[in-house]
C-alpha cells in the first residue's frame, strides 16, 4: 500500500495516515475481514459522490439532482446481477451486518425463531449472539459442527428445523473452512417452510471467481460484504429472488437506514467490474493456494487445523444427504419431532428465556389458533413481515 497520497491540511491526521500506511506495509495481517482496496476503489471513495445525498431508489428519490446518482446505482446493480445471476440486487446497505438486519426485518417478527450456526462453532454475531440484535430481538436456535470431524451436523439442522419451524434458516460462517451443502439446506428449508438466508460474506468473492459453488440458485436471500475477499469498499450487498424484492427493499430503506453512501456505491460498481476479470480470479486462486500452504505448514509443525485441513468440502454432507434422499430412510417428520422432544429441551428452553415476542407463543414458537389451541401453521400463513405490517406503511411522504 503506498504512503498517504496528498495532504488533508491537518498535520496530525496526515501523520497518522502515513503511520497507518507504513504499519500495513510492514506487518503481515491475517484478518478475514480486511483486504487492500484497489486504486480504482480508493479513487471512487474519494470522488464527488461522497457529498451526494440520494435517499430513496433510482427514479424515486427524496431529493433533487440525483440523475447521475441514479445512473451510477443502476450500473452497480447491473454489474452485480451479471456477476451472480440474482433476480434482486440491492447495493445500498452500509455494511454486512446491516444486510442481515434487513433480511430479519423482511421475513420475521421480534420473537420469531431463527436457526443458524452457533458462534463458537464458526458462526457470526448477527446469527443469534445475545450481544447482538439477532439474539435480543429474535429467538435464536443453533446447530453445531460434529465433535468427531468438525463438519456441519446436517442431521441436527433438519431436526431443529422441523421441531421449531424457524422463520429463517441461516447458512454462513466467519470461521468455518468448509462449503455448505446448499441443495440439502434448500430441501430442509422447503420442508420446514422457512426462508433460507446464506450469509456469504467470506465466500462471495470465491463464488465470483468460480472457485466455490454459488448459493444464489438455492437461497431465498444471499448477503455479503464488499470489503473482504472483494478488495472493495466497506459495505454490504443483498441478492435475492425477484419475488422478495419489495420486502427486501423496504427493509433496507427506510426501515434500517436512510440515504446510501453514493461514493461507496461507486466503489462497489468498480469492485464488481474488477471481480469479473481474469486478474481477480487469479488473485482469489492465489489466496486459496496460500491458505492451503499455510494449513500444511502448520500441520507439519504439529498444529491441528480445525475441520481437517483442506479435504473435500462436500464430505460433511454425504451421509445425511443419502439418508435424507431416501437411500436409508430419514423417518417421518413426526418421528423427527419426537426425537427432538426427547433430546432437545435445552435448545427449546431458549424460547422461555428470551422474554420477547408474542406473550401467547408456546415453547415451540407456535401462536394460538382460532379455537384457542396452538396452531403450528399460523406463522407460515401469517406471511407478513416487520416491514409489511409495521409503521413503515404510513410513511408515504418524503421526510
TIGUGU-698987 format. One record per atom (N, C-alpha, C, O, CB): residue in one letter; z, y, x. Coordinates in steps of 0.2 Angstrom, whole numbers, plus 5000, padded with zeros to 4 digits. Glycine has a CB too. Example, Ala and Ser with C-alpha at 12.3 -4.5 7.8 and 13.67 -1.06 7.14 Angstrom:
<pts>
A503949725066A503949785062A503949845066A504249835071A504549785057S503549895064S503649955068S503950005064S504050065067S502949975070
</pts>
This chain:
<pts>
X500049945004X500050005000X500050065004X500450075009X500650004995X499650115003X499550175008X500150215006X500450215001X498950215006X500350265011X500850305010X500750355004X500150355002X501050355016X501250385002X501150434996X500550484997X500550515003X501750474995X500150484993X499550524993X499650594990X499750594984X498950494990X499650644994X499750714991X500450734990X500850694991X499350714984X500550794989X501250824988X501350834981X500950864977X501350884992X502050824979X502250844972X502450914972X502550934966X502750794970X502550944978X502851014978X503651004978X503951054979X502651044972X503850944978X504650934978X504750894985X504650834985X504950904972X504950924990X505050894996X505550834996X505350774999X505350935002X506050834992X506450774992X506150714988X506150654990X507150794988X505750734983X505350674979X504850654984X504750594984X505150704973X504450694987X503950674992X504250624997X503950574999X503650734996X504850645000X505150595005X505350535002X505250475005X505750635008X505550524996X505750464993X505150424991X505150364992X506150474986X504550454989X503950424988X503750384994X503550334995X503450464985X503750425000X503550395006X503950345009X503750295011X503550455012X504650345007X505050295009X504950235005X504950175008X505850315008X504850234999X504650184995X504050144997X503950084997X504650204987X503550194999X502850165001X502950125008X502750065008X502350215002X503450155012X503550115018X503950055017X503750005020X503950165023X504450055013X504849995011X504349935008X504449885010X505350015006X503949955004X503449905001X502949875006X502749815006X503049934995X502749915011X502349885016X502749845021X502449805025X502049945020X503349855022X503749825027X504149765025X504349725029X504249875030X504149745018X504549695016X504149645012X503749665008X505149715012X504349585012X504049535008X504449525001X504949515001X503949465011X504049544996X504449544989X504149484985X503549484983X504349604985X504549434983X504349384979X504649394972X505049354969X504549314982X504349444969X504649464962X504049444957X503449474958X504849534961X504149404952X503649384947X503449444943X502849444940X503949334943X503849494942X503649554938X503349614942X503249664939X504349574935X503249604948X502849654952X502249634955X502249584958X503349684957X501749674955X501149674959X500949744961X501249784958X500549634955X500549744966X500249814968X499649834963X499149794964X500049814975X499749884960X499149914956X498549924960X498649944966X499349974952X497949914958X497349934962X497250014962X497550044958X496749904958X496850034967X496750104967X496450134961X496650194959X496250124973X496050094957X495750114951X496350124945X496250174942X495250074948X496750084945X497350084941X497750144942X497950184937X497750024941X497950154948X498350214950X497950284948X498250334946X498450214958X497350284949X496950344948X496950354940X497050414938X496150334950X496850304936X496950314929X497650334927X497650374922X496750244925X498150314930X498850334928X498950404930X499350434926X499350284932X498550434935X498650504936X498150544933X498050604936X498650504944X497850524928X497250564925X497450614920X498050614919X496750514923X496950644917X497150694912X497450664906X497750694902X496550734910X497350594905X497550564899X498350564899X498650544894X497250494898X498650574905X499350574905X499650624900X500250614898X499650584912X499250684899X499550734895X499350734887X499450774883X499350804898X498950674886X498650674879X499150634874X499350574876X497950644879X499350664869X499750634864X499250614858X498950654855X500350684861X499250544857X498750524852X499150474847X498850414847X498150484856X499650494844X499950444839X499450424833X499150464830X500550484836X499550364832X499050334827X498550284830X498750254835X498750394823X498050274827X497550224829X496850264829X496750314826X497550164824X496350234833X495750264834X495450274827X495350234823X495250214838X495250344826X494950364819X495450384814X495250404809X494550304817X496050374816X496650394811X497250414815X497750384815X496750334807X497150474818X497750504822X498050554818X497850584814X497450534829X498650564821X499150624818X498950684821X499250734819X499850604818X498650694826X498450754830X497750764831X497350714831X498850754836X497550824832X496850834834X496650824841X497150814845X496650914832X496050834842X495750824849X495850754852X495950744858X496150874854X495750704848X495850634850X495150594850X495150534851X496350594845X494650634850X493950594850X493850554856X493650504856X493450644850X494050584862X493950554869X494450494869X494350444872X493950594875X495050504867X495650454867X495450394863X495550344865X496250484865X495150414857X494850354853X494350314856X494450254856X494550384846X493950344860X493350304863X493750264869X493550204870X492850354866X494150294872X494550254878X494950194875X494850144878X495050304881X495250204869X495650144867X495150094864X495350034865X496150174861X494650114861X494150064859X493850024865X493749964864X493650094855X493750064870X493450024876X493949974879X493749914880X493350074882X494649994879X495149944882X495149884877X495249834879X495849984882X495149894870X495249844866X494649794866X494749734866X495249874858X494049824867X493449784868X493449744874X493249684874X492849824868X493649774879X493649734886X494149674885X494049624888X493849774891X494749684882X495249634881X495049584877X495149524878X495949664879X494649604871X494349554867X493849504870X493849444869X494049584861X493449534874X492949494878X493249454883X493049394884X492449544882X493849474886X494149434891X494549374888X494549324891X494649474895X494849384882X495249324879X494949294873X495149244871X495949354878X494449324870X494149304864X494649304858X494549264853X494049234865X495049354857X495549354852X495249404846X494849444847X496249394854X495449384840X495249424834X495549484834X495249534831X495349384828X496149494835X496549554835X496849574842X497049534846X497149544830X496749634844X496949664850X497349724849X497049774846X496349664856X497949734852X498249804852X498449814859X498849774862X498849794847X498249874862X498349894869X498949944869X499049974874X497749914872X499249964863X499650024863X500350004865X500750054868X499750044856X500649944865X501349934867X501549954874X501149954878X501449854866X502149984874X502350014880X502649964885X502649984891X502850064879X502749904883X503049854888X502949784885X502849784879X503749874890X503049734889X503049664887X503649654882X503549624877X503149624892X504249684883X504749674878X504649704871X504849674866X505449704881X504249764871X504049794865X503549754861X503649754855X503749864867X503149714865X502649674861X503049624857X502949604851X502149644866X503549594860X503949534857X504349564851X504449534846X504449504862X504649624852X505049654847X504549664841X504749654835X505349724849X503949684842X503449704837X503249634833X503249634827X502849734839X503249584837X503049514833X503649494829X503549474823X502849464839X504249504831X504849484827X504849524821X504949504815X505449494831X504649594822X504649634816X504149614811X504149624805X504649704818X503549594813X502949574809X503049514805X502849514799X502349574813X503449464807X503549404804X504249384802X504249324799X503249354809X504749414804X505449394802X505849454800X505649514801X505749364809X506349434796X506849474794X507549464798X507649414801X507049464786X507949524799X508549514803X508949454800X509049444794X508949574802X509149404804X509549344802X509149284802X509349234802X509849354796X508449294802X508049234802X508049194808X508149224814X507249254801X508049124808X508049084814X507349094818X506849094815X508149014812X507449094825X506949094829X507049044835X507549044838X506849174833X506549004836X506648944841X506248964847X505648974847X506348884838X506648954853X506248974859X506648934865X507148904864X506349054861X506348934871X506648904877X507248944879X507249004879X506148904883X507748904880X508448934882X508348974889X507948954893X508948884883X508649034889X508649074895X508749044902X508449054907X509049144894X509349004901X509548964908X509048914910X509048884915X510248934906X508648894905X508148844907X507448874908X506948834908X508048794901X507448934909X506748974911X506549024906X505949044907X506248914912X506849034900X506549074895X506649154897X506749164903X506949064889X506649194892X506649264893X507249294889X507349274884X505949304892X507449354891X507949394886X507749404879X508149394875X508149454890X507049414878X506849434872X506749364868X506449364862X506149464872X506949304870X506849244867X507549224864X507649164863X506549194872X507949264863X508649244860X509249264864X509749244862X508649174858X509249304869X509849324873X510249364868X510049404865X509649354879X510949344868X511349384864X511449454867X511749494863X512049354864X511249474873X511249544875X510649584873X510649644874X511349544883X510149544869X509549574868X509449584860X509849544856X508949534871X509049624857X508949624850X508749554847X508949544842X508349674849X508449514851X508149454849X508749404847X508749364843X507749414854X509349414851X509949374849X510449404845X510849374842X510249354856X510349474844X510849504840X510549514833X510949514828X511049574843X509949524832X509649544825X509449474822X509349474816X509149594826X509249424826X509049364823X509449304825X509949314829X508349354826X509349244822X509749184823X509449144828X508949104826X509949154817X509649144835X509249114840X509349034840X509949014839X509349134846X508848994841X508948924842X508548914848X508048944850X508648884836X508748864852X508448854859X508348784860X508748734859X508948884864X507748764863X507548704866X507648704873X507748764876X506848674864X507648654876X507848654884X507348604887X506848574884X508548624885X507348604894X507048554898X507448494899X508048494898X506848584905X507148434900X507448374901X507848374907X507548394912X506948314900X508448344907X508848344913X508448304919X508548314925X509548314912X508148244917X507848194922X507248224925X507148204931X507648134918X506848264922X506248294926X506148364925X505648394928X505648254923X506548404921X506548474920X505848494917X505648554918X506648504927X505548454913X505048474909X505248484902X505748464900X504448414909X504848524898X505048544891X505148484887X504748434888X504448584888X505648474883X505848424879X505448434872X505748464868X506548404878X504848414871X504548424865X504748384859X504648404854X503748404866X505148324861X505448294855X506048344852X506048344846X505848224858X506348374857X506848424854X506548474851X506848504845X507348444860X506048504853X505648564850X505548544843X505648584838X505048584854X505248484842X505048464835X505648454830X505648474825X504548404835X506148424833X506748404829X507048474827X507248484821X507248364833X507148524831X507448584829X506948624824X507248654820X507548624836X506348614825X505848654821X505948624814X505848664809X505148654824X505948564813X505948534807X506648534803X506648544797X505748454807X507148534807X507848544804X507948614802X508148624796X508348514809X507748664806X507948734805X507448774802X507548834800X508248764811X506848754802X506248794799X506248864802X506348904797X506248784792X506148874808X506248944811X505648984808X505148954806X506248944818X505749054808X505149094806X504649094812X504049094810X505449164805X504849094818X504449094824X504649044829X505249034830X504449174827X504149014831X504248964837X503948994843X503349014843X503848894836X504349014848X504149044854X503948994860X504448954862X504649094856X503449004863X503248964869X503149014874X502749064873X502648924868X503349004880X503349054886X503949054890X504449044887X503149124883X503949084896X504549074900X504449124906X503849154907X504649004903X504949144909X504949184915X505049144922X504749164927X505549234915X505349084921X505449044927X505348964926X505748924928X506149054930X504848954922X504648884921X503948874924X503448904921X504648864913X503848834929X503248824933X502748774930X502248764934X503448814940X502848754924X502348714921X501948744915X502148804913X502648644918X501348714913X501048744907X501348714901X501648664901X500248724908X501248754896X501448724889X500948684886X500348704887X501748784885X501148644882X500648604878X500448634871X500848624866X500948524877X499948684872X499848724866X499548684860X499848694854X499348774868X499148634861X498948594855X499548564851X499648564845X498448544856X500048534855X500648504852X501048554849X501348544843X501048464857X501148614852X501548664849X501248694842X501548704838X501648724854X500548694842X500248714836X500348664831X500448684825X499448724837X500348604832X500448544827X501148554825X501348544819X500348484830X501648564829X502348574827X502448634823X502748634817X502848574833X502148684825X502248754821X501948744814X502148764809X501848814824X501348704813X501048694807X501448654802X501548664796X500348664808X501748604805X502248554801X502848594799X503048584793X502448494805X503148634803X503748674802X503548734798X504048774796X504148694808X502948754797X502748814793X502948874796X503248914793X502948804786X502848884803X503148944806X502548974810X502048944812X503748934810X502649034813X502249074817X502349044824X502849034826X502349144817X501749034828X501849014835X501649074839X501049104839X501348954836X502149094843X502049154847X502049124854X502549094856X502649204846X501549144858X501549124865X501649194869X501249234869X500849094867X502249194873X502349244877X502049234884X502349194888X503149264878X501449254885X501049244891X501149294897X500649304901X500349234889X501649324897X501749374902X501649354909X501349394913X502449404902X501849294911X501749264918X501149224918X501049194923X502349234920X500749214913X500249164913X499549194911X499049174913X500349114908X499549254908X498949284906X498449294911X497849284910X499049354902X498649324917X498149334922X497849264925X497249264926X498549364928X498249214925X497949144927X497449124921X496949094923X498449094928X497549144915X497149124910X496449164910X495949134910X497449134903X496549224912X495949264913X495449244918X494849244918X496149344914X495849214924X495449194930X495149124929X494849094933X495949194936X495349094923X495149024922X495548964925X495348914926X494449014924X496148984928X496548934931X497048894927X497248844928X496948964937X497148924921X497548894916X497248894909X496848944908X498248924916X497448844905X497148844898X497348904894X497948934895X497248784894X496948934890X497148984886X497548964879X497348914876X496449024883X498049004878X498448994872X498149024866X498349004860X499149014873X497649064867X497349104861X497049064855X497249084850X496849154863X496749004857X496448964851X497048934847X496848914841X495948914854X497648924850X498148894846X498648934843X498948914838X498448844851X498848994846X499349034844X499149074839X498649094838X499649074850X499649094835X499549154830X499549214833X499149264832X500149154824X500049224838X500049284842X500149264850X500549224851X500649334839X499849304854X499949304861X500149374864X499849424862X499349274865X500749374867X500949434870X500949434878X501049374881X501649464868X500849484881X500849484889X500949554891X500849604888X500249454892X501149564898X501249624901X500649634906X500349584908X501849624905X500449694907X499949704912X500149724919X499749734923X499449764909X500749724920X501049744927X501249684931X501549694936X501649794926X501049624929X501249564933X500649534936X500449564942X501649514928X500449484934X499849454938X499249494938X498849494943X499649384935X499149544933X498549584932X498449634937X497849664938X498549604925X498949654941X498949714945X498749784941X498349824944X498349704951X499049784935X498849844931X499449884930X499949884934X498649814924X499449934925X500049974924X500649944920X500549884918X499850034920X501149974920X501749944916X501549954909X501450014907X502449974918X501549904905X501349904898X501249834895X501249784899X500749944897X501149834889X501049764885X500449764881X500149814880X501649754881X500249704879X499649694875X499849634870X500149594872X499049674879X499549644864X499649594859X498949564857X498549604855X500049624853X498849504857X498249464855X498449424849X499049404849X497949424860X498049424844X498249384838X497649364834X497049384835X498749424834X497749324829X497249304824X497149364819X497549404818X497449244820X496449374817X496249434814X496649444807X496749494805X495549424812X496849384804X497249394798X497949424798X498249444794X497349324794X498149424805X498849454806X498749534808X499349564810X499249414811X498149554808X498049624811X498549674808X498849714811X497349644811X498549674801X498849734798X499649734799X499949784801X498749724790X499949674799X500649664800X500849684807X501349724809X500849594799X500349664812X500549674819X500449754821X500849784824X500049634823X499949784818X499849854819X500349894817X500649944820X499149874816X500649884810X501149914808X501849904812X502249954813X501349894800X501949844814X502549834818X502549874825X503049894827X502549754820X501949884828X501949924834X502049994832X502550024835X501349914838X501650024828X501750094826X501650094818X501150074816X501150134829X502150124815X502650164818X503350134818X503850164820X502750224813X503350064818X504050034817X504350034824X504950044825X503949954815X504050014830X504350004836X504250074840X504750084844X504049944840X503750104840X503550164844X503150214841X502850204836X503250134851X503150274844X502750324842X502050324845X501650274845X503050394842X501950384848X501250394852X501250344858X501750344862X501150464854X500650314859X500550274865X500450314871X500350374871X499950234864X500550284877X500350314884X499650304885X499450254887X500850284889X499250364884X498550354884X498350344892X497850314893X498250414882X498750374896X498550354903X498650284905X498250254909X498950404908X499150254902X499250184903X498650144900X498450094903X499950154901X498450164894X497850134891X497250134895X496850094895X497750154884X497150194898X496550204903X496650154909X496150124911X496550274906X497250144911X497350094917X497250024914X497049984918X498050104920X497450014908X497349944905X496549934905X496349874906X497649934898X496149984903X495449974902X495149954909X494749904910X495150034900X495449984914X495249974921X495449904923X495049864926X495550024926X496049884921X496349814923X495849764920X495749714923X497049814920X495749774913X495349714910X494649714913X494349654913X495249734902X494349764915X493649764918X493749724925X493349684926X493449834920X494249744929X494349704935X494549634934X494249594938X494949734939X494849614929X495049544928X494449504926X494549444926X495549544922X493949534924X493349494923X492849474929X492349454928X492949524917X493049494935X492649494941X492849434945X493449404944X492749554945X492349414949X492549354954X493049374959X493449324961X491849334957X493149434961X493649454965X494349444962X494749424966X493549534967X494449454956X495049444953X495249374953X495749354954X495149474946X494749334951X494849254951X495049234957X495449184958X494149224948X494749254963X494849234970X495649254971X495949214974X494449264975X495849314969X496449344970X496949294967X497549274970X496549414968X496849274961X497349234957X497349164960X497949134961X497149224950X496749134962X496749074965X497149074972X497549024973X496049044967X497149124976X497449134982X498249134981X498649104985X497249194986X498449174975X499149174974X499449104972X499949084974X499249224968X499049064968X499249004966X499248954972X499748914973X498748974961X498748964977X498748924983X499348934987X499748894990X498148934987X499549004988X500149024992X500748994989X501248974992X500149094992X500848994982X501448964979X501448894980X502048864982X501348974971X500948854980X500948784982X501148774989X501548734991X500248754981X500948814994X501048805001X501848825002X502148785006X500648855005X502048874998X502748884999X503248834996X503748814999X502948954995X503048804990X503348744987X503448684992X503948654993X503048724981X502848674995X502848615000X503248635006X503548585008X502048605002X503248695009X503648705015X504348705013X504748685017X503448775017X504548725007X505248725005X505448655004X506048635006X505448764999X505048615002X505248545001X505248505007X505748465008X504648504997X504848525012X504948495019X505548515022X505748475027X504348515023X505848565021X506448585024X507048565020X507648585021X506448665024X506948525015X507548495011X507748525005X508248505002X508148485016X507348575003X507548614997X507148574991X506648554992X507348684997X507448574985X507148544979X506848594975X507148644972X507648504975X506248594973X505848634969X505948614962X505848564960X505048644971X506148664958X506348644951X505748624947X505148654948X506648704947X505748574943X505248544939X504748504944X504148494942X504848594935X504848494950X504548444954X503948474957X503448434957X504348394950X503948524961X503348554965X502848574960X502848614956X503148494970X502248544962X501648564958X501248504955X500648494956X501148604962X501648454952X501248404948X500848424943X500948484941X501848344946X500448384940X500048404934X500448434928X500948404926X499648344932X500248494926X500648524921X500748494914X501148504911X500348594920X500248444913X500248414906X500748354906X500848324900X499548404904X500948334911X501348274912X501948274907X502048224904X501648264919X502248324906X502848334902X502748314895X503248304891X503248394903X502148324892X502048314885X501648254883X501548244877X501648374883X501548204888X501148154886X501548104882X501248074877X500948114892X502148094883X502548044879X502648064872X502548024867X503248024882X502848124871X502948144864X502248154861X502248144855X503348214864X501748174864X501148184861X500848114858X500648114852X500548214866X500948064862X500747994860X501147974854X500847954849X500847944865X501747984854X502147964848X502048014842X502047984836X502947964850X501948074843X501848124838X501148114834X501148114828X501848194840X500648094838X500048074835X499948004832X499447984830X499448084840X500547974832X500547904828X500447844832X500347794830X500047914823X500347854839X500247794843X500847744842X500847684842X500147814850X501547774842X502047734841X502447754835X502947724833X502547744848X502347814832X502647824826X503247874827X503747854830X502847764822X503247934825X503747984826X504247974821X504848004821X503548054827X504147944815X504647944810X504447994805X504048044807X505347944812X504747994799X504548044794X504948104795X505448104799X504748024787X504748164792X505148224793X505848214791X506248244794X504748284789X505948184785X506648174783X507048134788X507648144789X506648134777X506748084792X507148044797X507248094803X507848094806X506747994800X506848144805X506948184810X507548234808X507948254812X506348234811X507548254802X508048304799X508748264799X509248294801X507948324792X508748194798X509348154798X509648154805X510248154806X509248084795X509148144810X509348144817X509648204819X510148214823X508848124821X509348264816X509648324818X510348344815X510748374819X509148384816X510448314809X511148324806X511648284810X512248314811X511148304799X511448234813X511948194817X512048214824X512548214827X511648124817X511548244827X511548264834X511548344835X511648364841X510948234838X511448384830X511348454832X511848504829X511748554827X510748474829X512548484827X512948534824X513148594828X513248644826X513648494822X513148584835X513248634840X512748694839X512848754840X513348614847X512048664838X511548714838X511548744831X511448804830X510848674838X511648704825X511648744819X512248784818X512248834814X511748684813X512748784822X513348824821X513148894823X513448944821X513848804826X512548904826X512348974828X512249014822X512449074822X511648964831X512048984816X511949024810X512649054808X512649114805X511648984805X513149014808X513849044806X514149094811X514549134808X514248984805X513949084817X514249134822X513949204822X514249254824X514249104829X513249204820X512949264821X513249324817X513249384820X512249254819X513449314811X513749364807X513149414805X513349474803X514249404811X512549394804X512049444802X511549404797X511649344796X511649464808X511149434794X510649404789X510949404782X511449434781X510549334792X510649364778X510749364771X511449334770X511549274773X510249324767X511949364766X512549334765X512549264762X513049224763X513049374761X512049244758X512049184755X511649124758X511549074756X511749194748X511449144765X511049094768X511449034770X512049044773X510749134775X511248974770X511648914772X511548904779X511148944782X511448854768X511948854782X511948844789X511248834792X511148834798X512448794791X510748804788X510148794790X509648844789X509048844790X509848724786X509848904787X509448964786X509148974779X508649014778X508948964791X509248924774X508948924768X509348974763X509948984764X508948854765X508949004759X509149054754X509249024747X508848974746X508749114754X509649054743X509749024736X509049024732X508649064732X510249054732X508948964728X508348964724X508548984717X509049014716X508148884723X508048984713X508149014706X508748984702X509049014698X507549004702X508848914703X509348884700X510048884703X510548854701X509148814699X510048924709X510748934712X510748894718X511148904723X511248924708X510348834718X510448794724X509948814730X509548864729X510148724722X510148794736X509748824742X509048794742X508948734741X510148804748X508548834743X507848814742X507548824749X507448874752X507548864737X507448764752X507148764759X506448804759X506248824765X507048704762X506048804754X505448834754X505348904753X504848944753X504948804749X505948934751X505949004749X505749054755X505349104753X506649034746X505949034761X505749084766X505049074768X504749124770X506149064772X504749024766X504049014768X503649054762X503149084764X503848944768X503849044756X503449084751X503549154751X503149194749X503649054744X504149174753X504349244754X504049274760X504349284765X505049264754X503349284760X503049294767X503049364769X502849374775X502349274766X503349404766X503349474768X503749484774X504249444775X503649524762X503649534778X503949544785X504349604784X504349644779X503449544790X504749624790X505149684790X504749744789X504949794786X505549684797X504149744792X503749804791X503349804785X503149854782X503149804797X503249744781X502949744775X503349774769X503149804765X502649674773X504049754770X504449764764X504949824766X505349844761X504849704762X504949854772X505449904774X505249974772X504749984768X505549894781X505550024774X505450094773X504850114776X504650174774X506050134775X504450074780X503850104783X503350114777X502850154778X503550054788X503350074772X502850084767X502850154764X502350184761X502950034761X503450184764X503450254761X503250304766X503150364764X504250274760X503050284772X502850334777X502050334777X501750304781X503050314784X501750374773X501050384772X500850444775X500250454776X500850374765X501250494776X501050564779X501250564786X501650534788X501350614775X500850614790X501050624797X501750644797X501950684793X500550674800X502050634803X502750664804X502750734805X503250764806X503050624810
</pts>
